[in-house]
Amino acid sequence: MSTNTSGKLALLGGRPVRDPGRAWPTWPIFDDTERRAVNEVLESGKWWFGERVKQFETDYAAFQDAAYCVTCSSGTAAAEICFQAMGIGPGDEVIVPPYTFVATASSVLRVGATPIFADVDESWCLSPDAVEAAITPRTKAVVPVHFAGRIADMDRLNEIAARHGLIVMEDACHSWGSKWKGKGTGALGNAGVFSFQNSKNITAAEGGAILTDGEDLAERCRAITNCGRLKGAQWYAHSLLGTNARMTEFAAAILSAQLTRLEKQTLLREQNAAILDEGLRDIEGITVQPGDPRITRRGYHLYCVRIDPDAFGCTREKFVAAAEAEGLPIGAGYGMPLYKQPVMARYAHLHDYSRDYCPVAEDLCYRSGMWFVHQLLLGAEDDMQDIVAIFKKIKAHAKELKEEG
């Protein structure tokens, strides 16, 4: 660990806090567990639609405290399939946050429904107050995104949904291992979807899953992933409008291997995030993504902070450049709220997205939001102290960055 926090900023020619030769943990992590699992599938000749998929579904449902797991080809496919299985379609409105990956909204459009954007709050997750204000007679569902692994206020969102007769589908694609009052994400509402894409905390390069405590919903989702085949029907009998979104045995084998490490990694990320929270808490102009005592385990996919340029002393862009020069790979996150994505203009006949304005999301996008990726939280305590030292060094020299232009 370097203690070089008082010298000249590396961006301005000084020595960086972190030695350039010290690498951060890389991702994905794998070993002979994955190698053996993949080779066993290869040599078995049973590459598709077999016991490996069934076993992973059983194990992942248990890990997340859900009754049922239906795997599929991606998190995006999971959302589209889940909406279809829930009967959401043309004429329906689905409330989503604007600060998330595009698939949260595009999956709504792909089933013919209309995404309606409600702002996030200081948690970086969907604001229950904004949700309630966005409800109309056409509202059919609400999609809380557990952003960065921080769980949205599921107590209030479920209460609002129950009062208005709405479906709650969790976008849990950042929250493997996160628990709300002791229960894992994914079945805190009616259903939840997960991604196993290459950057995710458990990965097979691609893949997705739908979790629910509802047997009927699980069977509809499974039928849709499997070309519309209902349980017990003849192989070439297609009763629902389905698609081919099945997971392979290779992907399931890799995910089962990854799952053996997930709890230990989740706890380590949580432990290291606590070190950062403590170290960054008193830096003026920096606010870490807040927790909630009802979150009994937090599966960090990102470590998120907000910078107040006025209080900190320099802009976010200057901070990011300075942090990267000091050895911390940090970025500004999403460059625009979803309602400003170019694709949304194509759906003006459904809703005039050009008139939408969500102030917290816009502040995160254009002024304050920053994050770094989960694998950094798998480092040692010295690595966490380096991160804290980098923040403190930039704070001490923020005026120089501002003057530097």
C-alpha positions as a printed NumPy array, in Angstrom:
array([[  0.   ,   0.   ,   0.   ],
       [  1.27 ,   3.441,  -0.894],
       [  0.99 ,   6.354,   1.533],
       [  1.848,   8.972,  -1.078],
       [ -1.22 ,  11.159,  -0.555],
       [  0.383,  14.567,  -0.031],
       [  2.598,  14.842,  -3.118],
       [  1.738,  16.262,  -6.502],
       [ -1.151,  14.68 ,  -8.364],
       [ -0.067,  12.054, -10.879],
       [ -2.232,  13.769, -13.501],
       [ -0.052,  16.857, -13.037],
       [  3.256,  14.981, -13.087],
       [  3.493,  13.559,  -9.579],
       [  3.936,  10.005,  -8.364],
       [  0.701,   7.956,  -8.267],
       [ -0.686,   6.596,  -5.021],
       [ -0.822,   3.092,  -6.481],
       [  2.249,   1.537,  -8.05 ],
       [  1.445,   0.913, -11.741],
       [  2.847,  -2.595, -11.346],
       [  0.182,  -3.562,  -8.797],
       [ -2.728,  -5.107, -10.627],
       [ -6.306,  -5.077,  -9.378],
       [ -8.193,  -8.384,  -9.19 ],
       [ -9.367,  -9.439, -12.644],
       [-12.652, -10.954, -13.802],
       [-13.897, -13.569, -14.456],
       [-12.354, -15.803, -11.821],
       [-12.128, -19.498, -12.691],
       [-10.033, -22.582, -11.964],
       [-10.078, -26.337, -12.419],
       [-13.65 , -26.45 , -11.079],
       [-14.896, -24.837, -14.291],
       [-12.445, -26.786, -16.471],
       [-13.586, -30.135, -15.102],
       [-17.259, -29.197, -15.314],
       [-17.03 , -28.12 , -18.954],
       [-14.961, -31.159, -19.907],
       [-17.461, -33.489, -18.247],
       [-20.26 , -31.98 , -20.329],
       [-18.135, -32.17 , -23.461],
       [-17.294, -35.837, -23.005],
       [-20.817, -36.791, -21.964],
       [-22.202, -35.819, -25.369],
       [-25.214, -34.34 , -23.546],
       [-24.709, -30.661, -24.3  ],
       [-28.291, -29.425, -24.217],
       [-31.422, -29.414, -22.095],
       [-30.251, -31.858, -19.453],
       [-29.413, -32.443, -15.836],
       [-26.82 , -29.662, -15.457],
       [-29.437, -27.006, -16.22 ],
       [-31.92 , -28.594, -13.807],
       [-29.303, -28.788, -11.048],
       [-28.232, -25.184, -11.437],
       [-31.855, -24.036, -11.378],
       [-32.447, -25.939,  -8.133],
       [-29.274, -24.633,  -6.519],
       [-29.711, -21.022,  -7.628],
       [-33.331, -20.911,  -6.447],
       [-32.167, -22.172,  -3.051],
       [-29.315, -19.64 ,  -2.948],
       [-31.772, -16.775,  -3.561],
       [-34.506, -18.212,  -1.289],
       [-36.978, -18.648,  -4.156],
       [-39.257, -21.577,  -4.916],
       [-38.596, -21.721,  -8.662],
       [-35.829, -20.809, -11.102],
       [-36.174, -20.835, -14.884],
       [-32.908, -20.315, -16.764],
       [-32.615, -18.722, -20.188],
       [-30.141, -17.191, -22.611],
       [-29.696, -13.701, -21.079],
       [-31.016, -11.253, -18.524],
       [-32.652,  -9.277, -21.33 ],
       [-34.454, -12.373, -22.567],
       [-35.487, -13.134, -18.984],
       [-37.228,  -9.761, -18.668],
       [-39.029, -10.072, -22.005],
       [-40.157, -13.622, -21.221],
       [-41.304, -12.674, -17.735],
       [-43.374,  -9.751, -19.029],
       [-44.962, -11.98 , -21.657],
       [-45.747, -14.663, -19.086],
       [-47.351, -12.026, -16.851],
       [-49.65 , -10.943, -19.667],
       [-48.143,  -7.494, -20.118],
       [-48.559,  -6.088, -23.619],
       [-49.982,  -3.311, -25.811],
       [-51.881,  -0.634, -23.909],
       [-50.162,  -1.426, -20.618],
       [-47.774,   0.923, -18.851],
       [-44.81 ,  -0.339, -16.84 ],
       [-43.034,   1.977, -14.409],
       [-39.234,   1.756, -14.602],
       [-36.308,   3.876, -13.392],
       [-34.348,   5.967, -15.92 ],
       [-30.973,   5.19 , -14.326],
       [-30.277,   1.622, -15.434],
       [-29.219,  -0.408, -18.461],
       [-31.384,   0.017, -21.549],
       [-32.805,  -3.525, -21.332],
       [-34.973,  -2.547, -18.356],
       [-36.988,  -0.317, -20.69 ],
       [-36.419,  -2.061, -24.034],
       [-37.855,  -5.308, -22.672],
       [-41.096,  -3.438, -21.952],
       [-41.2  ,  -2.097, -25.501],
       [-40.4  ,  -5.511, -26.937],
       [-43.677,  -6.908, -25.546],
       [-45.597,  -3.92 , -26.908],
       [-46.085,  -2.113, -23.601],
       [-45.026,   1.427, -22.677],
       [-42.212,   2.189, -20.209],
       [-43.012,   5.115, -17.936],
       [-40.035,   6.59 , -16.143],
       [-40.132,   7.397, -12.427],
       [-37.086,   8.966, -10.797],
       [-34.609,   7.285,  -8.5  ],
       [-33.883,   8.66 ,  -5.043],
       [-30.713,   8.978,  -2.962],
       [-30.427,   5.19 ,  -2.889],
       [-29.857,   5.209,  -6.696],
       [-32.946,   2.951,  -6.837],
       [-36.539,   3.574,  -7.849],
       [-38.251,   6.17 ,  -5.65 ],
       [-41.524,   4.883,  -4.152],
       [-42.896,   8.445,  -4.098],
       [-42.109,   8.864,  -7.794],
       [-43.73 ,   5.506,  -8.542],
       [-46.944,   6.481,  -6.819],
       [-47.054,   9.769,  -8.717],
       [-46.579,   7.943, -12.051],
       [-49.47 ,   5.48 , -11.666],
       [-52.342,   5.829, -14.139],
       [-55.324,   3.592, -14.984],
       [-53.086,   1.954, -17.623],
       [-50.3  ,   1.009, -15.191],
       [-49.829,  -2.749, -15.061],
       [-46.444,  -3.294, -13.4  ],
       [-43.527,  -1.741, -11.525],
       [-39.889,  -2.723, -12.109],
       [-37.529,  -1.85 ,  -9.25 ],
       [-33.861,  -2.165, -10.226],
       [-31.592,  -3.188,  -7.357],
       [-28.894,  -0.911,  -8.637],
       [-25.298,  -2.009,  -7.952],
       [-26.691,  -4.689,  -5.613],
       [-28.403,  -2.166,  -3.323],
       [-32.008,  -3.338,  -2.896],
       [-34.818,  -0.877,  -3.606],
       [-37.393,  -0.187,  -0.871],
       [-39.377,  -3.367,  -1.433],
       [-41.648,  -2.84 ,   1.563],
       [-43.057,   0.409,   0.17 ],
       [-43.036,  -0.707,  -3.445],
       [-44.909,  -3.92 ,  -2.651],
       [-47.392,  -1.971,  -0.54 ],
       [-48.015,   0.537,  -3.337],
       [-48.363,  -2.267,  -5.87 ],
       [-50.816,  -4.187,  -3.679],
       [-52.922,  -1.085,  -3.138],
       [-53.142,  -0.406,  -6.886],
       [-53.316,  -4.005,  -8.083],
       [-49.938,  -3.937,  -9.837],
       [-47.359,  -6.591, -10.677],
       [-43.852,  -6.185,  -9.218],
       [-41.039,  -7.583, -11.326],
       [-37.576,  -7.084,  -9.854],
       [-34.707,  -6.284, -12.178],
       [-32.253,  -8.143,  -9.963],
       [-29.473,  -8.217, -12.563],
       [-27.045,  -6.557, -10.1  ],
       [-28.083,  -8.36 ,  -6.934],
       [-26.934, -11.974,  -6.761],
       [-26.68 , -12.741,  -3.055],
       [-28.429,  -9.597,  -1.828],
       [-31.045, -10.203,   0.864],
       [-33.962,  -8.094,   2.117],
       [-34.943,  -9.007,   5.673],
       [-33.207, -12.35 ,   5.208],
       [-34.801, -13.251,   1.857],
       [-32.895, -13.094,  -1.399],
       [-33.834, -10.833,  -4.255],
       [-35.797, -12.216,  -7.173],
       [-38.912, -13.411,  -5.374],
       [-39.506, -10.362,  -3.165],
       [-42.248,  -9.332,  -5.597],
       [-44.08 , -11.465,  -8.148],
       [-40.868, -12.422,  -9.95 ],
       [-37.347, -11.236, -10.634],
       [-34.783, -11.544, -13.395],
       [-31.014, -12.056, -13.283],
       [-28.164, -11.778, -15.764],
       [-25.055, -13.941, -15.992],
       [-23.34 , -11.843, -18.678],
       [-19.551, -11.659, -18.654],
       [-19.25 ,  -8.653, -16.315],
       [-21.642, -10.088, -13.708],
       [-20.737, -11.436, -10.264],
       [-21.589, -14.973, -11.402],
       [-21.034, -15.542, -15.103],
       [-20.998, -17.995, -17.976],
       [-20.294, -15.192, -20.508],
       [-24.053, -14.986, -21.131],
       [-27.163, -16.387, -19.503],
       [-30.166, -15.343, -17.481],
       [-32.708, -16.564, -14.957],
       [-36.222, -15.851, -13.764],
       [-37.066, -16.458, -10.102],
       [-40.512, -16.619,  -8.568],
       [-42.439, -18.238,  -5.751],
       [-45.373, -18.821,  -8.132],
       [-45.545, -22.264,  -9.737],
       [-47.93 , -21.247, -12.532],
       [-45.804, -18.254, -13.5  ],
       [-42.659, -20.384, -13.481],
       [-44.277, -22.932, -15.806],
       [-45.439, -20.22 , -18.231],
       [-41.916, -18.739, -18.286],
       [-40.415, -22.171, -18.896],
       [-42.846, -22.872, -21.71 ],
       [-42.01 , -19.564, -23.412],
       [-38.259, -20.23 , -23.212],
       [-38.869, -23.68 , -24.695],
       [-40.683, -22.72 , -27.917],
       [-44.094, -22.571, -26.233],
       [-44.179, -26.178, -25.011],
       [-46.29 , -26.76 , -21.907],
       [-45.255, -29.226, -19.229],
       [-46.372, -32.748, -20.066],
       [-47.408, -31.931, -23.63 ],
       [-46.143, -33.668, -26.739],
       [-42.748, -32.43 , -27.953],
       [-44.153, -30.894, -31.131],
       [-47.215, -29.413, -29.414],
       [-46.719, -25.653, -29.026],
       [-49.454, -24.107, -26.886],
       [-47.96 , -20.665, -26.198],
       [-46.19 , -18.169, -28.423],
       [-42.668, -18.983, -27.305],
       [-39.075, -18.541, -28.33 ],
       [-35.865, -20.524, -28.077],
       [-34.072, -19.033, -25.08 ],
       [-32.833, -22.221, -23.45 ],
       [-29.584, -22.393, -21.507],
       [-26.971, -24.945, -22.592],
       [-25.441, -27.592, -20.372],
       [-22.056, -25.898, -20.825],
       [-23.352, -22.61 , -19.404],
       [-25.087, -24.365, -16.523],
       [-21.916, -26.286, -15.679],
       [-19.876, -23.089, -15.538],
       [-22.523, -21.314, -13.463],
       [-22.686, -24.179, -10.98 ],
       [-18.91 , -23.894, -10.546],
       [-19.178, -20.128, -10.137],
       [-21.953, -20.566,  -7.578],
       [-19.604, -22.469,  -5.269],
       [-17.625, -19.228,  -4.745],
       [-20.433, -16.701,  -4.816],
       [-21.254, -16.538,  -1.106],
       [-17.613, -16.144,  -0.045],
       [-17.045, -13.483,  -2.715],
       [-20.243, -11.667,  -1.736],
       [-19.167, -11.476,   1.896],
       [-15.68 , -10.271,   0.935],
       [-17.105,  -7.527,  -1.275],
       [-19.403,  -6.465,   1.538],
       [-16.511,  -6.437,   4.028],
       [-14.307,  -4.348,   1.734],
       [-17.148,  -1.967,   0.892],
       [-17.535,  -1.309,   4.623],
       [-13.862,  -0.289,   4.768],
       [-14.432,   2.14 ,   1.914],
       [-17.625,   3.509,   3.445],
       [-15.748,   4.289,   6.649],
       [-12.765,   5.798,   4.854],
       [-14.766,   8.   ,   2.48 ],
       [-17.548,   9.051,   4.811],
       [-15.924,  12.255,   6.069],
       [-14.567,  13.538,   2.75 ],
       [-16.451,  16.736,   1.989],
       [-18.249,  16.544,  -1.326],
       [-18.288,  12.722,  -1.533],
       [-21.393,  10.658,  -0.704],
       [-21.371,   6.88 ,  -0.855],
       [-24.462,   4.986,  -2.029],
       [-26.417,   4.566,   1.217],
       [-27.448,   1.266,   2.72 ],
       [-30.618,   0.27 ,   4.559],
       [-30.868,  -1.798,   7.766],
       [-33.458,  -4.007,   6.051],
       [-30.755,  -5.126,   3.612],
       [-29.323,  -8.048,   5.546],
       [-26.758,  -8.905,   2.868],
       [-25.63 ,  -6.688,   0.014],
       [-24.178,  -8.224,  -3.118],
       [-22.121,  -5.378,  -4.555],
       [-21.932,  -5.362,  -8.345],
       [-20.6  ,  -1.8  ,  -8.371],
       [-19.261,   0.523,  -5.709],
       [-21.052,   3.827,  -6.242],
       [-20.278,   7.331,  -5.01 ],
       [-21.588,  10.787,  -5.804],
       [-19.407,  13.857,  -6.059],
       [-20.695,  17.354,  -5.371],
       [-18.315,  19.442,  -7.511],
       [-18.949,  22.625,  -5.548],
       [-18.248,  21.035,  -2.168],
       [-15.427,  18.796,  -3.378],
       [-13.607,  21.451,  -5.351],
       [-13.478,  20.045,  -8.903],
       [-15.772,  18.518, -11.5  ],
       [-16.543,  14.834, -11.771],
       [-14.642,  14.662, -15.062],
       [-11.505,  16.102, -13.446],
       [-11.879,  13.695, -10.536],
       [-12.182,  10.665, -12.848],
       [ -9.101,  11.697, -14.825],
       [ -7.114,  12.291, -11.645],
       [ -8.241,   9.004, -10.054],
       [ -7.287,   6.995, -13.119],
       [ -3.845,   8.631, -13.135],
       [ -3.443,   7.658,  -9.472],
       [ -4.28 ,   4.034, -10.353],
       [ -8.026,   3.738,  -9.672],
       [-10.178,   2.641, -12.642],
       [-13.359,   4.6  , -11.955],
       [-15.919,   5.987, -14.378],
       [-18.875,   8.321, -14.626],
       [-21.409,   5.583, -15.355],
       [-24.422,   6.157, -17.592],
       [-24.075,   9.169, -19.848],
       [-27.794,   9.886, -20.112],
       [-31.085,   8.814, -18.525],
       [-32.935,   6.179, -20.523],
       [-35.65 ,   8.545, -21.724],
       [-32.958,  10.456, -23.647],
       [-31.616,   7.368, -25.41 ],
       [-32.003,   7.82 , -29.197],
       [-34.195,   4.727, -29.493],
       [-36.904,   6.259, -27.289],
       [-37.706,   8.898, -29.932],
       [-39.027,   6.05 , -32.085],
       [-41.783,   5.47 , -29.528],
       [-43.157,   9.001, -29.251],
       [-46.525,   7.627, -30.399],
       [-46.698,   5.782, -27.07 ],
       [-45.326,   8.552, -24.841],
       [-43.551,  11.871, -25.43 ],
       [-40.227,  11.009, -23.812],
       [-38.749,  14.36 , -24.841],
       [-40.784,  15.948, -22.053],
       [-39.611,  13.595, -19.295],
       [-37.423,  14.987, -16.545],
       [-36.117,  13.042, -13.55 ],
       [-33.809,  15.379, -11.609],
       [-31.956,  12.841,  -9.475],
       [-31.239,  10.595, -12.46 ],
       [-30.07 ,  13.585, -14.504],
       [-27.778,  14.708, -11.704],
       [-26.266,  11.212, -11.531],
       [-25.788,  11.106, -15.293],
       [-24.492,  14.599, -15.928],
       [-22.898,  15.771, -12.703],
       [-22.377,  13.451,  -9.761],
       [-22.508,   9.7  , -10.413],
       [-19.327,   7.579, -10.333],
       [-18.624,   3.888,  -9.868],
       [-16.038,   1.159, -10.118],
       [-16.558,  -2.539, -10.775],
       [-17.126,  -5.355,  -8.299],
       [-13.852,  -7.23 ,  -8.788],
       [-11.932,  -4.395,  -7.131],
       [-13.826,  -5.302,  -3.96 ],
       [-12.209,  -8.747,  -4.069],
       [ -8.839,  -7.195,  -3.243],
       [ -7.013,  -7.07 ,   0.075],
       [ -7.471,  -4.46 ,   2.781],
       [ -4.371,  -2.666,   1.437],
       [ -6.162,  -2.274,  -1.886],
       [ -9.102,  -0.621,  -0.14 ],
       [ -6.748,   1.721,   1.688],
       [ -5.253,   2.682,  -1.676],
       [ -8.705,   3.68 ,  -2.888],
       [ -9.311,   5.787,   0.203],
       [ -5.873,   7.384,  -0.173],
       [ -6.606,   8.278,  -3.798],
       [ -9.849,  10.011,  -2.844],
       [ -8.122,  11.925,  -0.067],
       [ -5.197,  12.951,  -2.253],
       [ -7.487,  14.292,  -4.981],
       [ -9.529,  16.155,  -2.377],
       [ -6.369,  17.77 ,  -1.014],
       [ -5.405,  18.946,  -4.522],
       [ -8.862,  19.626,  -5.973],
       [ -8.156,  23.337,  -6.295],
       [ -5.19 ,  22.59 ,  -8.557],
       [ -7.413,  20.508, -10.823],
       [ -9.922,  23.312, -11.008],
       [ -7.221,  25.833, -11.866],
       [ -5.631,  23.448, -14.363],
       [ -8.633,  24.095, -16.539]])
